[in-house]
Amino acid sequence: MICFDILFVYTIFVYTNILLSAMEKAIIISRCSTNETKQDANRQQQELLSTYGQQYEIVKEFTYYKSGTKNDEVNSEILNYAIKSGTNHIIALEISRISRKISSFALFLERCNENNINIIIDNFKLHTLLPNGDKNSMVQTMLSIASTFASMELSLIQERLNSGRAKYIRDGGVLGRKKGTTKNDSTLLSDHADIVKFIRQGQSVRNIMKLTRKSSGTVMKVKKLI
């Protein structure tokens, strides 16, 4: 009976490894501009894992908080990892999760094409490559147009914010911290002891943001004091 159990477990182990080796590799990108108190990148991650976790071997998940106009460095890291690991697919919930800059998305798409990496945009179920590896010209044209709209959407949001801010000031409002609420250095370090700990461990700013769910501005402010 024991021998049978061992054989059964070994068979399952071998079968699982065969399935994994046959599955194509994929990377998941989940990005939000601000930290988890305002937006939740983990929700994107869970949705994509639920949809694609059984279809592909998810070799890496890039979940981070950064503006879609200032994430070229992260995108470069993602592409380098994808190329080195032989990844077949890069998956994002929507095109703006990769970038809100037209030029940046175009370069990202070009490098993926050069390395035969398929981009999957989940909300419209779009694939940039055909099953045979050729470019999906129609989809790539659609995504080029969509990236323009993503950039325009950000401009409209910024215009609305600036308009609202200007009206608030005209009506007598004052921007910035209230008087007497500025934290001194020791209080700041005390309030963000978790960031201090990870900085001393040598963690990168991006990893610290992910681990603490705090913004890049807060992490950098603390880092300058250490």
C-alpha positions in Angstrom: 0.0 0.0 0.0 2.8 2.4 0.9 4.6 1.6 -2.4 1.4 2.3 -4.3 1.0 5.7 -2.5 4.6 6.6 -3.4 4.1 5.6 -7.0 0.8 7.6 -7.2 2.5 10.7 -5.8 5.5 10.3 -8.1 3.1 9.9 -11.1 1.2 13.1 -10.2 4.6 14.9 -9.7 5.8 13.8 -13.2 2.5 14.6 -14.8 2.4 18.1 -13.3 6.0 18.8 -14.5 5.1 17.7 -18.0 2.1 20.0 -18.0 4.2 23.0 -16.7 6.9 22.4 -19.3 4.3 22.3 -22.1 2.7 25.6 -20.9 3.9 28.8 -22.5 5.5 31.4 -20.1 3.7 34.6 -19.2 4.4 37.8 -17.2 1.6 39.8 -15.5 1.8 43.6 -15.2 -0.4 45.3 -12.6 0.1 49.0 -12.2 -1.6 51.9 -10.4 -0.4 55.5 -10.1 -1.0 55.9 -6.4 -0.7 53.6 -3.4 -3.3 51.1 -2.2 -5.2 53.5 0.0 -6.5 55.2 -3.2 -6.0 52.5 -5.9 -5.4 48.8 -5.7 -3.0 47.1 -8.1 -3.5 43.8 -6.3 -7.1 43.7 -7.6 -5.7 43.8 -11.2 -3.2 41.1 -10.3 -5.8 38.7 -8.9 -8.1 39.2 -11.9 -5.3 38.4 -14.3 -4.2 35.4 -12.3 -7.7 34.1 -12.2 -8.1 34.4 -15.9 -4.7 33.2 -17.1 -3.2 31.2 -14.2 -4.4 27.9 -15.6 -3.7 28.8 -19.2 0.0 29.9 -18.9 2.9 29.4 -16.6 3.1 32.7 -14.8 6.8 33.2 -14.3 6.8 36.7 -12.9 4.3 39.2 -11.6 5.2 42.9 -11.7 2.8 44.7 -9.3 3.8 48.3 -8.6 2.6 51.9 -8.0 4.0 54.5 -10.3 2.7 57.1 -12.8 2.1 55.7 -16.3 4.1 58.6 -17.7 7.1 57.9 -15.5 7.5 54.1 -15.6 9.9 53.6 -18.5 12.6 52.2 -16.2 10.2 49.6 -14.9 9.0 48.7 -18.4 12.7 48.2 -19.4 13.1 45.9 -16.4 10.0 43.9 -17.5 11.3 43.6 -21.0 14.8 42.5 -20.0 13.3 39.9 -17.7 10.9 38.6 -20.4 13.7 38.3 -23.0 16.1 36.5 -20.7 13.5 34.1 -19.3 12.1 33.2 -22.7 8.7 34.6 -21.9 6.0 34.2 -24.6 3.3 36.6 -23.3 3.1 39.8 -21.4 -0.4 40.4 -19.9 -2.0 43.6 -18.7 -5.6 44.5 -17.8 -5.6 47.5 -20.2 -3.1 49.3 -22.4 -2.7 52.2 -19.9 -1.3 49.7 -17.3 1.8 49.4 -19.5 2.2 53.1 -20.3 0.2 56.3 -20.8 2.9 57.7 -23.1 2.4 57.0 -26.8 6.1 56.9 -27.5 6.9 54.6 -24.6 4.2 52.1 -25.5 5.3 52.2 -29.2 8.9 51.3 -28.1 7.6 48.6 -25.7 5.5 47.1 -28.5 8.5 47.2 -30.9 10.8 45.4 -28.5 8.2 42.7 -28.0 7.8 42.3 -31.7 11.6 42.0 -32.1 11.7 39.2 -29.5 8.5 37.4 -30.6 6.7 38.3 -27.3 2.9 38.5 -27.5 1.2 41.3 -25.6 -2.3 40.4 -24.2 -4.6 43.3 -23.4 -7.2 41.6 -21.2 -10.1 44.1 -21.2 -10.5 43.7 -25.0 -8.9 40.2 -25.3 -6.4 41.5 -27.8 -3.2 39.7 -28.9 -0.4 41.5 -30.7 0.9 38.3 -32.3 -1.0 35.7 -34.2 -0.8 32.0 -33.1 1.9 31.4 -35.7 4.1 34.2 -34.3 3.4 36.8 -37.1 2.3 40.3 -36.2 -1.4 40.9 -35.7 -1.4 44.0 -37.8 -5.0 44.9 -37.1 -4.6 44.6 -33.3 -1.3 46.5 -33.3 -3.0 49.4 -35.2 -5.9 49.4 -32.8 -3.4 49.5 -29.8 -1.6 52.4 -31.4 -4.8 54.3 -31.5 -5.8 53.2 -28.0 -2.5 54.4 -26.6 -3.3 57.8 -28.0 -6.6 57.8 -26.2 -4.9 56.7 -23.0 -2.5 59.7 -23.3 -5.5 62.0 -24.0 -7.4 60.7 -21.0 -4.5 61.6 -18.7 -4.3 65.1 -20.2 -8.1 65.6 -19.6 -7.7 64.4 -16.0 -4.9 66.8 -15.4 -6.9 69.7 -16.9 -9.9 68.9 -14.7 -7.6 68.7 -11.6 -6.0 72.0 -12.5 -9.3 73.7 -13.1 -10.7 72.4 -9.8 -7.5 73.5 -8.0 -7.8 77.0 -9.5 -11.4 77.4 -8.5 -10.6 76.3 -5.0 -7.9 79.0 -4.7 -10.2 81.6 -6.2 -12.8 80.8 -3.6 -10.3 81.4 -0.8 -9.0 77.9 -0.4 -5.3 77.3 0.6 -3.3 74.4 -0.8 -0.7 72.4 1.1 -0.4 71.3 4.7 -2.2 73.3 7.4 0.0 75.4 9.6 1.6 73.5 12.4 1.2 70.1 10.8 4.7 69.7 9.3 6.5 66.7 10.7 10.0 66.9 12.0 12.6 64.4 10.8 12.5 62.2 13.9 8.7 62.0 13.8 8.8 61.1 10.1 11.3 58.3 10.6 9.3 57.0 13.6 6.0 57.0 11.6 7.7 55.1 8.7 9.8 52.6 10.6 8.9 49.9 8.1 10.4 52.0 5.3 13.5 52.6 7.3 13.9 48.8 8.0 13.6 47.9 4.3 16.0 50.7 3.2 18.7 49.4 5.6 18.1 45.9 4.2 19.1 47.3 0.8 15.7 46.9 -0.8 14.9 49.0 -4.0 12.4 51.9 -3.8 10.0 49.9 -6.0 10.1 46.9 -3.7 9.7 49.1 -0.6 6.6 50.6 -2.2 5.2 47.2 -2.8 6.0 45.9 0.7 4.7 48.9 2.6 2.0 50.1 0.2 3.4 53.6 0.4 4.1 56.1 -2.3 7.4 56.7 -4.0 7.5 60.3 -2.6 7.2 59.0 1.0 9.9 56.4 0.5 12.3 58.9 -1.1 11.6 61.4 1.6 12.6 58.9 4.3 15.5 57.7 2.3 17.0 61.2 2.2 17.0 61.3 6.0 18.9 58.1 6.5 
